[in-house]
């Protein structure tokens, strides 16, 4: 239906002043309303499943129904939504449900409150139902290991990207090992499709001992540098050269002299950058005088 003809029909209906009881027949409803019902059913079906809903699980819905959301937004901005509902004797609540739930999930950078509530309930429910499994998930590594609630939440969460922040000795390595076992045993993930990466060789050896050794899960475990080197070597016959410290010093020194030190603006930015990590009485050329006896700590925003 063309948008011009649509608005004309709405106007004609408004002038007639006729009202019809709300009893929509799907076969005679506008295509947009049929799509509305289709979204509502798909979303409710998703919520009815006993599973953690990740953003990738509803990304397709967002892409498929974005135009429909814009269609209703145009009606609302034009104050024509009520007339549209009346003209076709539609269920206003179905449209309201679609608009509320779609708008909440349209931005994939934020989590829909409905989906967050579903996921929180899922995790809480499975912390109880999987208690025995989680209590013993790392007994093969150390009988004394017992995951706390936060660690169990991480293990059960199946979001596409999860950031876990914890201090030294808080149990990050333990959590990673438990997560890998859960993915393999409970979610059926192929160990060959799991890549565990850490910064240091010491951490890698610890992870290999627990995951590859104690748990018997043959997933690859490597440092960032090693996996990066492996990626660079793919498809090339010539062996890459690992840059030593002395050579790296020469490269950086030449770069600073040729490209940075000749540009005063870049020099100021570089000094401010390093000043964020040290106590430095310097804030660029436009800074006020600062006493050497009272240095100012520059903090990154």
C-alpha positions in Angstrom: 0.0 0.0 0.0 1.4 3.4 -1.1 1.9 5.8 1.8 -0.1 8.5 0.1 -3.1 6.2 -0.5 -2.8 4.9 3.0 -3.1 8.4 4.5 -6.0 9.2 2.2 -7.8 6.1 3.3 -7.2 7.0 7.0 -8.5 10.5 6.4 -11.7 9.2 4.7 -12.3 6.8 7.6 -11.8 9.7 10.1 -14.4 11.9 8.2 -17.0 9.1 8.2 -16.8 8.8 12.0 -17.8 5.1 11.7 -16.6 2.7 14.4 -16.4 -1.1 14.3 -15.9 -3.5 17.2 -12.3 -4.7 17.6 -12.4 -8.2 16.1 -9.6 -8.4 13.5 -9.7 -11.1 10.9 -6.0 -12.0 10.0 -6.9 -12.8 6.5 -8.3 -9.3 5.9 -5.8 -7.4 8.0 -3.1 -5.1 6.5 0.3 -6.8 5.8 1.9 -4.6 8.5 -0.4 -6.0 11.2 0.2 -9.6 10.0 3.9 -8.9 10.5 3.2 -7.5 13.9 1.5 -10.7 15.0 4.3 -12.7 13.5 6.9 -10.8 15.5 4.9 -11.1 18.7 4.6 -14.9 18.3 8.3 -15.3 17.4 9.4 -13.2 20.4 7.0 -15.0 22.9 8.2 -18.4 21.5 11.8 -17.3 22.2 10.9 -16.3 25.7 9.2 -19.6 26.4 12.4 -21.6 25.8 14.5 -22.7 28.8 17.7 -21.2 27.5 19.9 -18.1 27.9 19.0 -15.6 25.2 22.0 -14.0 23.6 21.9 -11.0 21.3 22.7 -13.2 18.3 19.4 -15.1 19.1 17.3 -12.0 18.4 19.5 -10.0 16.0 17.6 -11.6 13.1 14.3 -10.3 14.5 15.7 -6.8 14.8 16.8 -6.8 11.2 13.7 -8.4 9.9 11.2 -6.1 11.6 13.0 -2.7 11.6 11.0 -1.4 8.7 7.8 -2.3 10.6 8.9 -0.3 13.6 9.6 2.7 11.3 6.1 2.3 9.8 4.4 2.6 13.2 6.8 5.4 14.2 5.6 7.4 11.2 1.9 6.8 12.2 2.6 8.0 15.7 4.4 11.1 14.5 1.5 11.9 12.2 -1.1 11.2 14.9 -2.7 8.6 12.7 -2.1 5.4 14.6 -5.6 5.5 16.3 -7.3 5.9 12.9 -5.2 3.1 11.4 -6.3 0.8 14.2 -10.0 1.8 14.0 -10.1 1.6 10.2 -9.0 -2.0 10.2 -10.5 -3.0 13.5 -7.1 -4.1 14.9 -6.0 -5.1 18.4 -4.2 -2.1 19.7 -2.5 -4.1 22.5 -0.8 -6.3 19.9 0.7 -3.2 18.3 1.6 -1.7 21.6 3.4 -4.9 22.6 5.4 -5.0 19.4 6.5 -1.4 19.7 7.5 -1.7 23.3 9.5 -4.9 22.9 11.0 -4.0 19.6 12.2 -0.6 20.7 13.8 -2.2 23.8 15.8 -4.7 21.7 16.5 -2.6 18.6 19.8 -1.3 19.9 21.9 -4.5 20.3 24.4 -2.5 22.4 21.9 -2.6 25.3 20.0 -5.5 26.7 16.2 -5.5 26.6 14.7 -5.4 30.1 12.4 -8.3 29.1 15.3 -10.4 27.9 17.4 -9.4 30.9 14.6 -10.6 33.2 14.3 -13.9 31.3 18.1 -14.5 31.5 18.3 -13.6 35.2 15.5 -16.1 35.9 17.2 -18.7 33.7 20.6 -18.3 35.5 19.0 -18.4 39.0 16.9 -21.4 38.1 19.9 -23.4 36.7 22.2 -22.5 39.6 19.8 -24.5 41.7 19.0 -27.3 39.1 22.7 -27.7 38.2 24.0 -27.4 41.7 25.4 -30.9 41.9 27.1 -30.5 38.5 28.6 -27.1 39.4 29.7 -28.3 42.8 31.8 -31.0 41.2 32.7 -29.4 37.9 36.4 -29.0 38.8 36.9 -31.8 41.3 39.2 -33.5 38.8 41.5 -30.4 39.1 41.3 -29.9 42.8 38.8 -31.5 45.2 38.9 -28.3 47.3 37.7 -26.0 44.5 34.1 -24.7 44.9 32.7 -22.1 42.6 31.0 -19.1 44.3 27.7 -17.7 42.9 29.3 -15.1 40.7 31.5 -17.7 39.1 28.5 -19.9 38.5 26.7 -17.0 36.9 29.6 -16.6 34.5 29.6 -20.3 33.6 25.8 -20.4 32.9 25.8 -17.1 31.0 25.8 -17.7 27.2 25.9 -14.1 25.9 27.9 -13.6 22.7 30.5 -11.4 24.5 31.0 -11.5 28.2 33.5 -9.2 30.1 34.5 -10.6 33.5 36.4 -8.2 35.7 38.2 -9.6 38.8 41.4 -8.9 40.8 44.5 -11.1 41.1 43.7 -14.4 42.8 40.0 -14.0 42.5 39.6 -17.2 40.5 39.6 -16.1 36.8 41.6 -19.1 35.7 39.2 -21.4 37.7 36.2 -19.8 36.1 37.6 -20.2 32.6 38.3 -23.9 33.2 34.8 -24.4 34.5 33.3 -22.5 31.5 35.1 -24.7 29.0 33.9 -27.9 30.6 30.3 -26.6 30.8 30.4 -25.6 27.1 31.7 -29.0 26.0 29.6 -31.2 28.3 26.3 -29.2 28.6 26.2 -27.2 25.4 27.8 -29.8 23.1 30.5 -27.4 21.8 33.3 -29.1 19.9 36.6 -28.5 21.9 38.3 -27.7 18.6 36.1 -24.6 18.3 37.1 -23.2 21.7 40.2 -21.1 21.8 41.5 -20.1 25.2 44.0 -17.2 25.2 46.0 -15.7 28.1 48.8 -13.1 28.4 51.6 -15.1 30.1 53.2 -18.5 29.5 52.7 -19.2 33.2 48.9 -18.7 33.0 48.8 -20.8 29.8 50.6 -23.7 31.4 48.2 -23.6 34.3 45.2 -23.6 32.0 46.6 -26.4 30.0 47.2 -28.4 33.1 43.6 -28.0 34.2 41.7 -28.1 30.9 43.8 -30.3 28.7 45.3 -32.4 31.5 42.9 -32.8 34.5 39.6 -32.3 32.5 40.9 -34.1 29.4 39.4 -31.4 27.0 41.7 -31.0 24.0 40.9 -27.3 23.2 43.8 -25.1 22.0 45.3 -22.8 24.7 47.8 -20.2 23.8 49.2 -16.7 24.6 48.2 -13.6 22.6 51.6 -13.4 21.0 51.7 -17.1 20.0 48.3 -17.1 18.4 49.0 -13.8 16.6 52.2 -15.3 15.2 50.3 -18.4 14.1 47.8 -16.2 12.3 50.5 -14.2 10.6 52.2 -17.4 9.3 49.0 -18.8 7.8 49.2 -18.9 4.0 52.9 -17.8 3.8 55.8 -20.1 3.2 58.4 -17.6 4.5 58.9 -17.9 8.2 58.2 -14.6 10.1 61.0 -13.1 12.2 60.4 -12.4 15.8 61.6 -8.8 16.5 64.2 -8.6 19.3 64.3 -5.7 21.8 67.2 -4.0 20.3 65.7 -3.9 16.8 62.4 -2.8 18.2 64.2 0.1 20.0 65.7 1.2 16.7 62.4 1.1 14.8 60.6 3.1 17.5 63.5 5.6 17.8 63.5 6.2 14.0 59.8 6.6 13.9 59.8 9.2 16.8 62.5 11.2 15.1 61.1 11.1 11.6 57.3 11.4 12.2 56.6 12.5 15.8 59.2 15.0 17.0 58.8 17.2 13.9 55.1 17.8 14.8 54.7 19.9 18.0 51.0 19.1 18.3 51.7 15.3 18.2 54.6 15.8 20.7 52.2 17.5 23.2 49.7 14.7 22.8 52.4 12.1 23.4 53.6 13.8 26.5 50.1 14.1 27.9 49.5 10.4 27.1 52.5 9.3 29.1 51.7 11.8 31.7 48.5 9.9 32.4 50.6 7.2 33.9 53.1 9.3 35.8 53.1 12.4 38.0 53.9 15.0 35.4 53.7 18.9 35.9 52.8 19.3 32.2 49.5 20.1 30.5 50.6 21.3 27.1 51.6 24.8 25.8 48.5 26.5 27.1 48.9 25.2 30.6 49.3 27.6 33.6 52.5 27.6 35.6 52.8 24.7 38.0 55.2 24.7 40.9 57.8 22.0 40.8 57.2 21.4 44.4 53.5 20.7 43.9 53.2 18.4 40.8 49.8 17.7 39.4 48.6 14.2 38.5 47.1 14.0 35.1 44.2 11.6 35.0 42.8 10.2 31.8 39.1 11.0 31.3 
